[in-house]
Amino acid sequence: MFGIPPRSVGLLLVVFTHTALTEYLLTMSGVGHNVILSCRSSVGSCSDVTWGHNTPSDSVANVVVMAGRFYMDSYCDLHIDNITQADVGRYWCSGNSYDFHSLSIITGK
């Protein structure tokens, strides 16, 4: 195809497909543990960053209120202390760009 070996074409397709997809970072932890979700936003101040959350059964986006167990550090990363089952779901930070995280709870029997 166009003088390009077939193996190279397949590699190019994988690269283009990868760049066209949204990247989700998976974070897994246990109930009672603390997690940090990173935000790679390039805004000048964390006051310009908003964290959102929705649960697997909820399609409505909710703004994460920075109080109690939820707080942002100076890098705009979201800290969640003492996570619970209610914290499971998709999180994202928004500023000039979006970072997406999926938080799952691991339970042992």
Z-matrix of the N, CA and C atoms (Angstrom, degrees):
N
C 1 1.456
C 2 1.520 1 108.68
N 3 1.315 2 117.68 1 112.96
C 4 1.461 3 124.65 2 177.94
C 5 1.527 4 112.30 3 55.52
N 6 1.339 5 117.96 4 27.79
C 7 1.451 6 121.13 5 178.39
C 8 1.521 7 114.30 6 75.43
N 9 1.341 8 117.34 7 10.65
C 10 1.465 9 122.05 8 179.26
C 11 1.521 10 107.70 9 -103.88
N 12 1.331 11 118.24 10 129.13
C 13 1.468 12 119.51 11 178.19
C 14 1.528 13 111.10 12 -56.11
N 15 1.364 14 118.45 13 141.01
C 16 1.476 15 121.55 14 -178.28
C 17 1.519 16 113.82 15 -52.68
N 18 1.319 17 118.27 16 -36.46
C 19 1.461 18 120.61 17 -179.17
C 20 1.535 19 110.33 18 -61.90
N 21 1.328 20 118.03 19 -39.40
C 22 1.467 21 121.95 20 178.90
C 23 1.513 22 111.50 21 -66.33
N 24 1.341 23 117.03 22 -38.50
C 25 1.465 24 120.51 23 178.89
C 26 1.519 25 109.90 24 -61.79
N 27 1.333 26 117.75 25 -44.53
C 28 1.460 27 121.22 26 177.94
C 29 1.511 28 112.07 27 -59.51
N 30 1.312 29 116.83 28 -41.28
C 31 1.457 30 121.02 29 179.11
C 32 1.520 31 110.52 30 -65.23
N 33 1.322 32 117.34 31 -42.64
C 34 1.462 33 120.56 32 177.85
C 35 1.523 34 110.95 33 -61.51
N 36 1.330 35 117.50 34 -41.69
C 37 1.460 36 120.51 35 179.92
C 38 1.520 37 110.84 36 -62.63
N 39 1.309 38 117.85 37 -40.03
C 40 1.463 39 121.00 38 178.30
C 41 1.521 40 110.08 39 -62.53
N 42 1.307 41 117.00 40 -44.30
C 43 1.461 42 120.78 41 -179.47
C 44 1.518 43 110.55 42 -62.84
N 45 1.324 44 118.17 43 -46.94
C 46 1.460 45 120.73 44 -179.81
C 47 1.528 46 111.18 45 -64.53
N 48 1.330 47 116.48 46 -40.15
C 49 1.462 48 119.91 47 178.26
C 50 1.522 49 110.02 48 -62.80
N 51 1.319 50 116.83 49 -42.66
C 52 1.464 51 120.71 50 -178.92
C 53 1.527 52 111.05 51 -63.05
N 54 1.316 53 117.91 52 -42.30
C 55 1.459 54 119.67 53 -177.29
C 56 1.522 55 111.63 54 -72.11
N 57 1.324 56 117.69 55 -20.60
C 58 1.459 57 120.29 56 -179.43
C 59 1.526 58 112.15 57 -83.59
N 60 1.319 59 118.13 58 -13.53
C 61 1.460 60 121.48 59 -177.60
C 62 1.519 61 111.05 60 -92.58
N 63 1.317 62 115.79 61 151.69
C 64 1.458 63 121.27 62 174.36
C 65 1.519 64 108.75 63 -78.61
N 66 1.304 65 116.97 64 137.41
C 67 1.460 66 121.62 65 -179.70
C 68 1.525 67 109.68 66 -89.43
N 69 1.326 68 115.88 67 127.20
C 70 1.459 69 121.69 68 174.16
C 71 1.517 70 108.12 69 -115.09
N 72 1.298 71 116.83 70 133.01
C 73 1.453 72 121.30 71 176.78
C 74 1.521 73 108.18 72 -99.59
N 75 1.321 74 116.78 73 127.09
C 76 1.461 75 121.91 74 -178.60
C 77 1.518 76 109.27 75 -94.83
N 78 1.322 77 116.24 76 126.13
C 79 1.457 78 122.29 77 176.33
C 80 1.521 79 107.68 78 -118.91
N 81 1.330 80 116.50 79 125.75
C 82 1.458 81 120.47 80 178.46
C 83 1.521 82 108.75 81 -120.90
N 84 1.312 83 115.67 82 139.29
C 85 1.456 84 120.82 83 179.81
C 86 1.515 85 108.68 84 -154.99
N 87 1.310 86 115.50 85 179.48
C 88 1.450 87 120.83 86 179.26
C 89 1.519 88 111.20 87 -109.66
N 90 1.317 89 115.85 88 157.13
C 91 1.462 90 121.28 89 177.60
C 92 1.525 91 108.82 90 -55.37
N 93 1.329 92 115.50 91 135.27
C 94 1.452 93 120.85 92 179.06
C 95 1.522 94 114.44 93 91.87
N 96 1.328 95 117.26 94 -11.64
C 97 1.463 96 120.76 95 179.26
C 98 1.527 97 110.22 96 -85.54
N 99 1.320 98 115.96 97 170.40
C 100 1.463 99 122.55 98 176.43
C 101 1.522 100 108.89 99 -108.03
N 102 1.328 101 117.47 100 145.34
C 103 1.462 102 121.57 101 176.90
C 104 1.526 103 109.74 102 -131.69
N 105 1.326 104 114.93 103 155.51
C 106 1.461 105 122.21 104 174.23
C 107 1.521 106 107.16 105 -125.97
N 108 1.330 107 116.61 106 124.08
C 109 1.458 108 122.65 107 177.23
C 110 1.522 109 107.73 108 -106.67
N 111 1.321 110 116.77 109 120.84
C 112 1.465 111 120.48 110 -174.15
C 113 1.524 112 111.96 111 -79.69
N 114 1.321 113 114.36 112 151.01
C 115 1.461 114 121.91 113 177.41
C 116 1.523 115 107.34 114 -128.14
N 117 1.333 116 116.66 115 119.79
C 118 1.461 117 120.30 116 -178.51
C 119 1.522 118 111.52 117 -99.47
N 120 1.290 119 117.50 118 30.78
C 121 1.453 120 121.56 119 -179.71
C 122 1.522 121 109.78 120 -69.61
N 123 1.318 122 116.05 121 147.05
C 124 1.469 123 119.97 122 -177.60
C 125 1.524 124 111.92 123 -107.41
N 126 1.315 125 117.10 124 28.28
C 127 1.463 126 119.83 125 178.17
C 128 1.525 127 109.39 126 -74.11
N 129 1.309 128 116.26 127 160.83
C 130 1.457 129 120.66 128 -177.10
C 131 1.511 130 114.25 129 -72.79
N 132 1.325 131 117.42 130 -27.24
C 133 1.453 132 120.94 131 -175.36
C 134 1.523 133 109.85 132 -142.84
N 135 1.320 134 116.12 133 144.62
C 136 1.465 135 119.88 134 178.06
C 137 1.525 136 112.03 135 -65.45
N 138 1.321 137 117.66 136 -17.87
C 139 1.465 138 119.17 137 176.77
C 140 1.529 139 110.72 138 -67.07
N 141 1.342 140 117.28 139 -15.38
C 142 1.464 141 121.83 140 177.07
C 143 1.524 142 112.55 141 -93.10
N 144 1.333 143 117.45 142 1.72
C 145 1.463 144 122.67 143 -178.88
C 146 1.520 145 109.46 144 -103.09
N 147 1.322 146 115.75 145 135.77
C 148 1.460 147 122.21 146 175.92
C 149 1.519 148 108.33 147 -120.35
N 150 1.313 149 116.77 148 135.94
C 151 1.458 150 122.07 149 173.18
C 152 1.521 151 108.28 150 -102.83
N 153 1.329 152 116.47 151 135.40
C 154 1.455 153 121.92 152 177.24
C 155 1.519 154 110.48 153 -119.39
N 156 1.321 155 115.94 154 163.62
C 157 1.469 156 121.61 155 -177.53
C 158 1.514 157 109.21 156 -152.68
N 159 1.316 158 116.19 157 140.78
C 160 1.456 159 119.72 158 164.56
C 161 1.520 160 108.66 159 -143.62
N 162 1.326 161 114.63 160 147.07
C 163 1.455 162 121.29 161 -177.48
C 164 1.521 163 109.02 162 -82.27
N 165 1.331 164 117.74 163 164.36
C 166 1.467 165 119.69 164 179.09
C 167 1.528 166 113.26 165 -58.24
N 168 1.321 167 118.50 166 -29.74
C 169 1.466 168 120.83 167 -178.62
C 170 1.523 169 113.03 168 -96.21
N 171 1.325 170 117.40 169 0.51
C 172 1.466 171 121.82 170 -174.88
C 173 1.518 172 109.62 171 -120.16
N 174 1.319 173 117.08 172 118.81
C 175 1.461 174 120.14 173 179.66
C 176 1.525 175 111.77 174 -87.97
N 177 1.317 176 117.05 175 -5.68
C 178 1.462 177 121.32 176 -178.99
C 179 1.527 178 109.38 177 -85.61
N 180 1.323 179 115.87 178 132.06
C 181 1.463 180 120.64 179 178.87
C 182 1.518 181 110.13 180 -81.13
N 183 1.311 182 116.11 181 136.65
C 184 1.456 183 122.19 182 177.55
C 185 1.518 184 109.04 183 -120.09
N 186 1.309 185 117.24 184 139.36
C 187 1.458 186 121.38 185 175.97
C 188 1.521 187 108.18 186 -78.93
N 189 1.327 188 115.91 187 132.37
C 190 1.463 189 120.83 188 178.03
C 191 1.524 190 108.44 189 -75.86
N 192 1.320 191 116.08 190 122.49
C 193 1.462 192 121.50 191 178.60
C 194 1.523 193 107.86 192 -84.31
N 195 1.326 194 115.68 193 126.04
C 196 1.463 195 120.70 194 -178.70
C 197 1.523 196 109.88 195 -81.51
N 198 1.313 197 115.10 196 87.10
C 199 1.466 198 120.96 197 179.66
C 200 1.521 199 107.91 198 -158.38
N 201 1.309 200 115.91 199 153.08
C 202 1.458 201 120.65 200 176.47
C 203 1.513 202 112.32 201 62.11
N 204 1.328 203 117.09 202 -114.14
C 205 1.460 204 122.40 203 -175.77
C 206 1.529 205 113.41 204 -79.00
N 207 1.327 206 118.15 205 -10.57
C 208 1.464 207 122.87 206 -176.68
C 209 1.523 208 110.04 207 -111.53
N 210 1.332 209 116.50 208 125.25
C 211 1.465 210 118.97 209 175.23
C 212 1.525 211 109.89 210 -154.80
N 213 1.338 212 115.63 211 156.85
C 214 1.455 213 122.95 212 177.60
C 215 1.517 214 109.54 213 -104.01
N 216 1.330 215 115.69 214 140.66
C 217 1.463 216 119.32 215 174.66
C 218 1.534 217 109.49 216 -91.62
N 219 1.323 218 116.99 217 -174.03
C 220 1.464 219 121.02 218 -175.91
C 221 1.526 220 112.87 219 -69.79
N 222 1.340 221 117.94 220 -11.94
C 223 1.465 222 122.07 221 175.87
C 224 1.529 223 111.35 222 -95.78
N 225 1.313 224 117.30 223 4.61
C 226 1.471 225 125.06 224 -178.70
C 227 1.525 226 112.61 225 72.99
N 228 1.337 227 118.12 226 12.61
C 229 1.460 228 121.69 227 176.31
C 230 1.524 229 109.07 228 -74.66
N 231 1.326 230 116.17 229 144.38
C 232 1.457 231 121.44 230 -179.80
C 233 1.523 232 109.86 231 -91.55
N 234 1.317 233 116.41 232 125.78
C 235 1.464 234 122.87 233 174.93
C 236 1.525 235 107.50 234 -104.02
N 237 1.325 236 115.93 235 131.11
C 238 1.464 237 121.13 236 174.07
C 239 1.519 238 106.30 237 -122.54
N 240 1.309 239 116.44 238 115.75
C 241 1.461 240 121.70 239 179.83
C 242 1.520 241 110.15 240 -93.40
N 243 1.337 242 115.53 241 146.61
C 244 1.462 243 122.01 242 173.73
C 245 1.530 244 111.22 243 51.36
N 246 1.348 245 116.32 244 58.47
C 247 1.463 246 119.31 245 -173.65
C 248 1.525 247 111.92 246 -62.18
N 249 1.325 248 113.98 247 150.03
C 250 1.461 249 122.78 248 179.68
C 251 1.522 250 108.66 249 -124.70
N 252 1.317 251 116.42 250 171.47
C 253 1.463 252 121.70 251 177.50
C 254 1.530 253 110.88 252 -59.31
N 255 1.320 254 117.79 253 -30.96
C 256 1.471 255 121.61 254 -179.99
C 257 1.528 256 112.47 255 -67.76
N 258 1.336 257 117.60 256 -16.32
C 259 1.465 258 121.44 257 -179.63
C 260 1.525 259 113.09 258 -83.07
N 261 1.332 260 117.67 259 -10.18
C 262 1.462 261 121.47 260 -179.27
C 263 1.523 262 109.55 261 -62.41
N 264 1.319 263 116.34 262 143.79
C 265 1.456 264 120.50 263 175.82
C 266 1.510 265 112.08 264 144.31
N 267 1.317 266 114.73 265 -163.98
C 268 1.458 267 121.33 266 -178.80
C 269 1.519 268 109.62 267 -101.56
N 270 1.308 269 116.62 268 133.34
C 271 1.461 270 123.56 269 178.37
C 272 1.517 271 108.40 270 -120.41
N 273 1.303 272 117.10 271 150.47
C 274 1.453 273 121.24 272 174.04
C 275 1.512 274 109.58 273 -150.43
N 276 1.318 275 114.66 274 148.34
C 277 1.458 276 119.62 275 173.15
C 278 1.518 277 107.38 276 -110.26
N 279 1.296 278 115.82 277 145.70
C 280 1.461 279 119.95 278 179.69
C 281 1.513 280 109.57 279 -131.09
N 282 1.279 281 114.18 280 138.67
C 283 1.457 282 124.17 281 174.59
C 284 1.510 283 103.88 282 -154.64
N 285 1.335 284 117.33 283 -109.57
C 286 1.459 285 120.86 284 172.15
C 287 1.521 286 111.63 285 -82.29
N 288 1.327 287 117.32 286 -17.91
C 289 1.460 288 122.50 287 179.63
C 290 1.526 289 107.58 288 -144.83
N 291 1.323 290 116.13 289 178.45
C 292 1.457 291 120.61 290 179.69
C 293 1.518 292 110.04 291 -120.65
N 294 1.320 293 116.83 292 138.67
C 295 1.461 294 123.52 293 168.74
C 296 1.521 295 106.61 294 -116.55
N 297 1.331 296 116.70 295 136.10
C 298 1.452 297 121.40 296 -178.34
C 299 1.521 298 110.07 297 -116.46
N 300 1.325 299 115.97 298 138.47
C 301 1.460 300 122.89 299 177.98
C 302 1.521 301 108.40 300 -132.71
N 303 1.311 302 115.88 301 146.06
C 304 1.453 303 121.46 302 172.44
C 305 1.525 304 107.10 303 -118.00
N 306 1.321 305 116.73 304 119.37
C 307 1.466 306 121.77 305 -177.97
C 308 1.522 307 109.24 306 -102.18
N 309 1.326 308 116.38 307 123.68
C 310 1.460 309 122.51 308 177.93
C 311 1.519 310 109.30 309 -121.61
N 312 1.315 311 115.50 310 150.83
C 313 1.463 312 122.24 311 178.35
C 314 1.525 313 108.05 312 -104.54
N 315 1.323 314 116.17 313 132.70
C 316 1.459 315 121.18 314 174.83
C 317 1.520 316 107.45 315 -99.85
N 318 1.319 317 116.07 316 126.35
C 319 1.461 318 119.70 317 178.20
C 320 1.524 319 108.83 318 -116.44
N 321 1.308 320 116.59 319 143.20
C 322 1.458 321 121.63 320 177.49
C 323 1.509 322 110.02 321 -108.67
N 324 1.287 323 115.95 322 147.99
C 325 1.461 324 120.09 323 -179.90
C 326 1.498 325 109.80 324 -113.70
